Amino acid sequence: MQFEYTRLKSARSPVTDAPTFRVKTLNEASRAGRKADLSHLIDRSYGYHSPRELRWHLAERLGLAPDSVRLHETAI
């Protein structure tokens, strides 16, 4: 599955002091050019450390293999 996400403000993790980001929007991208808003499937207040972590979270949430999830960051 192909997903597009838009980052919200970046912050530093209080636990690891590493940069994190929150997801503003999450859409399923289709080949027909239509986008389904799936932002409700994730906790948008969570600070992700990397796109890889977001990909793994989506895979777990949707019951998919992580290799089958594709992410693309879009600009605001």
C-alpha positions in Angstrom: 0.0 0.0 0.0 1.2 3.5 -0.8 0.7 6.3 1.7 1.5 10.0 1.7 2.0 12.0 4.8 2.6 15.6 5.8 4.8 16.4 8.7 3.7 18.8 11.5 6.2 20.7 13.6 9.4 18.9 14.5 10.4 18.6 18.2 13.0 16.9 20.3 12.2 13.8 22.3 12.4 14.5 26.0 13.5 10.9 26.5 16.2 10.4 23.8 16.9 14.1 22.8 16.5 13.0 19.2 14.5 15.0 16.6 10.9 13.8 16.1 8.0 14.8 14.0 4.2 14.5 14.2 2.0 13.6 11.3 -0.4 16.3 10.1 -2.2 14.3 7.4 -2.0 10.7 6.3 -3.5 9.7 2.9 -3.7 6.4 1.0 -2.5 7.2 -2.5 -4.1 5.3 -5.3 -3.0 4.9 -8.9 -6.2 6.6 -10.0 -5.0 9.8 -8.3 -7.6 9.6 -5.6 -6.6 10.0 -2.0 -8.4 8.6 1.0 -7.8 10.4 4.3 -6.6 7.9 6.9 -5.4 10.3 9.5 -7.8 8.9 12.0 -5.9 5.6 12.0 -2.9 7.0 13.9 -2.2 9.0 17.0 -1.2 12.3 15.5 0.2 13.6 18.8 2.9 10.9 18.8 6.4 12.0 18.0 7.9 9.7 15.3 11.6 9.4 15.2 11.8 8.5 11.5 9.6 7.6 8.5 10.7 4.0 9.1 9.0 4.1 12.5 5.8 5.5 10.9 5.9 2.7 8.2 6.2 0.0 10.9 3.4 1.6 12.9 1.1 1.6 9.9 2.0 -2.0 9.0 1.2 -3.1 12.5 -2.0 -1.1 12.6 -3.3 -2.4 9.3 -2.0 -6.0 9.7 0.4 -5.8 6.8 4.0 -6.8 6.3 6.2 -3.7 6.8 7.8 -4.3 3.3 4.4 -3.9 1.7 3.9 -0.3 3.1 5.3 2.6 1.0 5.6 6.1 2.4 6.1 9.4 0.6 6.4 12.7 2.4 4.5 15.6 0.8 4.9 19.3 1.3 2.3 21.3 3.2 
